[in-house]
Amino acid sequence: MLQNPKRSHDDKRTEDTGAPADLEFERAVSLSSRALRYAETYKTPPTPKNFDVWYAFASGRPEALCREISEIIEKDGSIDSYELSQLHSEYLATGETERRQQEMLGYHLDREMDKAMQRVHSHLATNEHYSGSLKRGANELSAAATPAQVRKTVEVLMMENARMRAESVKLNRDLEQTRVQVRKLRTSLEKSRENEFRDPLTNVSNRRYFERALTRLVTETRSTGNPLCLVMADIDHFKRINDTFGHQVGDDVLKYFAALLMKNVKGQDLVARYGGEEFCIILPSTTIGNAQRLITHIMAQLDSANLVMSRGKDPIGKVTSSFGIAHLQPGETGDQLVQRADARLYQAKHAGRNRVICDPST
């Protein structure tokens, strides 16, 4: 298995304490050299995207990206530019784009809230001026006031009252516009945050969200005592599909398979793309028997599908998948559950593919 490079003590000191510029330069050159060696070893042209991924792998960050690269190479013995491009979209390009978008949305949201506060403060100042006018008018409307003075004071108060009413109408209108704008910004911000944890190709959850959700659901399951199952799925001979029909068809197959999984889950169930052609399904409050029945149903739908190319209608052929199912055991962590489900998947692949192997029912 290709190991992720570990950062040396000097590397950490450079990041945490701020090493001199020449040391930082030497470290960047060293990482760049490693990235180019990886590109040469696996015959992936050092295009900007490929180089970014190999550079990240050389640095050991982000860990999820490095782990996925190692798993792909261990599984297939190689990695190609298409897979690097997918990894770049998921871990590097998308994350940075979403962060910038969230920062911009947060900036506009803060501006709208500041505008609202300024309008409220302005209205309060107007209200205070109006209160002063009323107080002065009351003092002037004394028993000794002449009819002309009373008439003049009433006219002033009527003018102030009309001004106050106009200010109130304007404030309500402005606050309503702000409320609508804030609601739109919040919706956009929530969508942006959601996209950060969504696989851009298949539109299911990505591995980062899966890992967070699994940790949370394992904790909840321990407290409730309900069952929890994890399914690991892998499209059989996916590399052959890419090599035969091209990566665009491969992408379409991934989208179709993800949609098929989503169609068959409900409630708190979670479908995520684990990496490449591998997917996972978290099934809270589900016994091993019910999980197996669900996967058998999905396999039957996949078996009856007649996939054809969108152009020319040429048949793609039978697409199958292998599945491994494990149920959470007492004291088990989410990582341990993943390892056992993955081991079941490995058994299914080596038993001939197009089958499901699961933990025995308890």
N, C-alpha and C positions, 0 to 999 in steps of 0.2 A: 504493500500500500504506500502511495506517495504521501510522505509526511509533511504537515505544514511546518514551515520554518519557525523556530522559536526565537523570540527576541532576546538578544543578549543583554547583560546588565548595562553595558554602555548605551544600547539603544534606548532602554527605559530612562536612563539618566538624561539622555538628550531630550526626550519628550517632556519629562516631568520638571526638569530644572532649567532647561534652556541651555544646551551646549553651545560652544562657539560655532560660528558660521561654517568654519572649515570642516568640523566634525559632522555637522548636518549635511554638508555637501558630499562628504565621503560616504555617508550612509545612503544618501539618495543615489549616488553612482553605483554603490554596491547592490542596492535593491533593483536598480535598472538593469544591471548586468545579469542578475538572477532571473529577472523577468524575460530578458532576451534568450537566456539559455532554455527556459521552459518553452518559449515559443519555438525555438529550434528543435528541441527534443520531440515535441508533439506536432511538428510541422504545421503550426498555425501562424500565418503571416502576422508580423507585429504591427497590424493596423491600430489606430488609436483605441478602439474598443478592446481588442484582444490584449494590447499592451496594458491598458488600465486594469483588466482582470488579473493578468499575470503579476503586475506590480503589487496589487492588493494581496495576492496569494503569497508573494515573496515577503511582504510585511507582516503577514499573519492576521490581517484585519480586513474586513469584518470576519469574525470567526465562523459564522454560518456559511459564508461564501467559501472560505477555505475548506471547511468540512465537506461541502457539497462537491467541490472539485476533486478532493481526495476520493470520495465515494464513487464518482463517475469513473475515474481512472482505475480504481481497484476493480470495479465491475466490468468495464469494457476493455481495459488495457490501453485506452487512448482517450483523447478528447478532441473535438473539432471546433472550427470557428463558429459554427451554428450554435453549439452548446455554450461557447464563451459569450456569444452575443445575447443569448437568453439570460445567462447569469449576470451580464452587465446591465440588462434592462431591469432585472429584479433587484439587484443589490446595490448597484452604483448609480446608474442614470436616474431611475425612478425615485429612489430615496432622496437624492439631492434635489430633484425637481419638486417633489412634494414638500420638502422642508422649506425651499424658497417660497413656494406658493403659500404655505401656512404662515410664514413670516409676513408676507405681503397682506394676506387676509387679516391677520392679527393687527397689523398697523392700521388698516382701514377701519377695523372694528373699534380700535382705541380712539381714532379720530372722530368717529360718529358719536361715541359716548362723550367725548370732550365737548363736541358741539351741543349735545343735549344738556350737559351741565351748564355750559355758558348761557344757553337760552333760559334755563331755570333761574340762574343767578340774575340775569337781566330782568326777568319777570318779577323776581322778589324785590329788586331795586325799584322797579316801577310801582309795585304794590306798596312799598314803604313810602314813596313820594305821594301816592294817592291817600294813604292813611294820614300823612301830614297835612294834606289839603283839607281833608275832612275835619281834622282837629282845628285847623285855623278857621274853617268856615263855622264851626260850632261856636268858637269864641266870638266871632264877628256877629253871629245871630243872637245877640244879647237883647235883653228887654229894652235897652236904650237905643237900639238900632232904628234908623229911619226907614221908611218903605223903600226909598231909593237904594239904601245900603243893602237891605234884605234882597232886593231884586238883583243887584249886582253880584252878591255872594252866591245866590242860587244859580245864576248863569255860569259863574266860575265852576261851581260844583257839578253842574250838568255837563260842562265841557270835560272836566276831569273824569267824570263817570263814563262818558262816551270814549275817551282815550283809553281808559282801563279796559272797557269791553273789547275794543279793537285789539289791544295788546293780548288779551286772553284768547281771542279767536286766532290770532297769529301764532301764539304759543302752542295752542292745541293742534293747529295745522302743521307746524314745524315738528312737534313731537311725534305726530302720527307718521310723517315722512321718515323721521329718524327710526321709529319703531319698525317700519317696513324695511328700511335699509339694513338695520341691525339683524333682523330676522333672515334676510337674504345672505348676509355675510356669515352668520352663524351656520346656516345650512351649507354654504360653500365650504366653510372650515371643517364641519363635520364630515362632509363628503371627501375632502382632501385627506383628512386623517384616516378615513376608511380606505381610501385608495392606497395609502401607504402600506396596508396589510393585505392587499389584493394582488393576485397574480395577473399581470397585465395581459397575458395571452388568453388564459382560460376563464378569467373573471371569478375564479374561486379564491378562497383564502390562500395566502402564501405561507411558506414555512415559518416565518417569523411569528405570524399570528397563530399558527397551529401550535407552536411551542408554548406561547403564552396561555392559549386557551387550555391546552392539555394540563399544564401546571395548575391552573385554577380549578378545572373539573376534577382532577385527582384529589385536590384538597376538599372540594365539596362532597365527593363520593365517600371519602373517609368519614366525614361528619354525619352523612345521612345513612350510610350502610347500603346504599343502592348499588346495583352492578354497573360496571363500565367496561365497554369493549372497544378495542382499537383494531381497525382494519388497515392493512397495508396492501396496496394494489400496484401492479406493474404490467404495462402493456407488453405483450409477448412480441419478440422479434421487431421491436420498434425501429432499430437501426436499419433493418432490411427495408422497412417502409420508406424511410428517408432516402436510402441509397437507390431504391427502385423508382420511386415516384417524385422525389424531391422534397425539400424541407417545407415548402408551402403545403403540400398534402399532409406531411407529418404534423404540421401545426393544426390543420383541419381535424385530423384524427384526435389530437389532444383535446381540442375544443369539444368534439363530439363526445368523447369519453367523459370529460368533466361534466358536460350537460347531462349525460346519462346518470352519473352518480348523483348530481343535484336533484334530478327528477324523482329519485327514489328515497330521499331523506326527508326528514320533517323535524319540527320543533327545535330542540337544542342540538340536534345532530350537526356535525361540522365536516364539510368536505374541504380538503386543502391539497394543493400541489406541493408535494414534498421535494421534488427535484426531477428535472428531465421528464421521463415518462412515468414516474412513480407518484402515486397519489395516496392519500390516507383519509380515513373516515373515523371520527370520534363518535361513538354511540353511547351517550349517557343513559342510565336506567334501562339498559338492554342486556339480556342474558346472552350467553354464548350461542344457545339454540336459536334465538330470534335473529341474532347477527348472522348466523350461517344461512338461515332462510332468506334474509334480505339479499345476501350476496349471491345465493343460488338464483334468485329472481333476476338480479342484475345480469348475471351470466347468461341466462336464458334470453333476455332482451338483446344482449350483445351478439349472441349466436344467431338470432333471427334477423339481424340487421344486414342490409345489402348496400354496403358503402360503394359509391362510385365517385369518380373525379368530377369536379364541378364543370370542367371543360372537356367536352368530348364524350362525357358519360362513360368513360372506360371503367370497368370494375376494378376496385382496389383489392378485392379478395377478402377472405375471412379475417377479421381482426378479433383476437382473443386477449384475455388478460388472466393473470394469476393473482391469487389473493392469499393473504395470511391473516388470521384473526387470533388475538390474544385478549383475555379478560384480566382486569386488574386484580392482583392478589393482595392480601393484607400486608401492609408495610412496604409495598412496592412503590417506587418513584415513577414519574412519567418517562424518564429516560430508560429505565429498565423495562417498562411496558413496551416502548418503541422497539427495543432490542429483541424482545421475545416475539412481537408481531412480525418484525423483519425476518427473524429466524424461521417463522412459519412460512412466510412468503418464499424464502430461500428454498425451503423443502418442496414447496409447490412447483417452483421453477425446475428443480432438479428431478422431480417426479414425472416430468413430461409437459409441464405448463398447462394452461387452460383448465385450471382446477383451483379449489380452495382447500387449504389445510388450516385447521384451527385447534385451539386448546380443547381437551376433552370436556364434556359437560360436567358440571358439579352438582 
